[in-house]
């Protein structure tokens, strides 16, 4: 929820953001590079910054007709 809240705040200020999830394979190198304590658990990184002019001009509108298109359900109904 913190990531969503921060992403929303950055968007409101006109920044672009990209949430990148960490793969455990790079944990040791990432912790060493950014001096993160070894007892911390890396989950993701929210990269943010300004938007290039016109970056959002050609984005297609997302259209969903309901829950069935947004999620996959398994099992008995």
C-alpha positions in Angstrom: 0.0 0.0 0.0 2.9 2.3 0.6 4.1 1.8 -2.9 0.6 2.6 -4.3 0.3 5.7 -2.1 3.7 7.0 -3.1 3.1 6.2 -6.8 -0.2 8.1 -6.7 1.5 11.1 -5.0 4.2 11.2 -7.6 1.7 11.0 -10.4 -0.2 14.0 -8.8 3.0 16.0 -9.0 3.6 15.1 -12.7 6.3 12.4 -12.2 6.4 9.1 -13.9 7.1 6.0 -11.9 7.9 2.3 -12.4 7.7 -0.4 -9.7 10.3 -3.0 -10.2 10.2 -6.2 -8.1 13.5 -7.7 -7.0 14.6 -11.2 -7.9 16.4 -12.9 -4.9 19.3 -13.8 -7.2 20.6 -10.2 -7.1 19.9 -9.5 -3.4 23.6 -9.7 -2.3 24.9 -7.5 -5.1 22.0 -4.9 -4.6 22.5 -4.8 -0.9 26.3 -4.3 -1.3 25.9 -1.7 -4.0 23.4 0.5 -2.1 24.7 -0.4 1.4 21.4 -2.0 2.5 21.7 -3.9 5.8 21.9 -7.7 5.1 19.0 -8.4 7.5 16.6 -6.3 5.4 14.4 -8.0 2.8 14.4 -6.4 -0.6 10.9 -6.6 -2.2 10.8 -3.9 -4.9 12.2 -0.5 -6.1 10.1 2.4 -7.1 12.0 4.3 -9.8 10.6 7.8 -10.5 11.4 11.0 -12.4 10.2 13.6 -14.8 8.3 12.6 -18.0 9.7 13.3 -21.4 7.6 15.7 -23.4 4.7 13.9 -25.1 5.4 10.6 -23.3 1.7 10.0 -22.6 0.3 11.5 -25.8 -0.1 8.1 -27.7 -1.2 5.9 -24.8 -4.2 3.7 -25.7 -7.2 3.9 -23.4 -7.7 0.7 -21.4 -11.2 -0.7 -21.6 -12.6 -3.5 -19.4 -16.1 -4.8 -19.6 -16.1 -6.3 -16.1 -14.3 -8.4 -13.5 -14.1 -11.5 -15.8 -11.7 -9.6 -18.1 -9.6 -8.3 -15.3 -8.9 -11.6 -13.5 -8.8 -15.3 -14.0 -10.9 -17.5 -11.8 -10.3 -21.2 -11.1 -12.4 -23.8 -9.5 -16.2 -24.2 -8.9 -18.5 -21.3 -9.2 
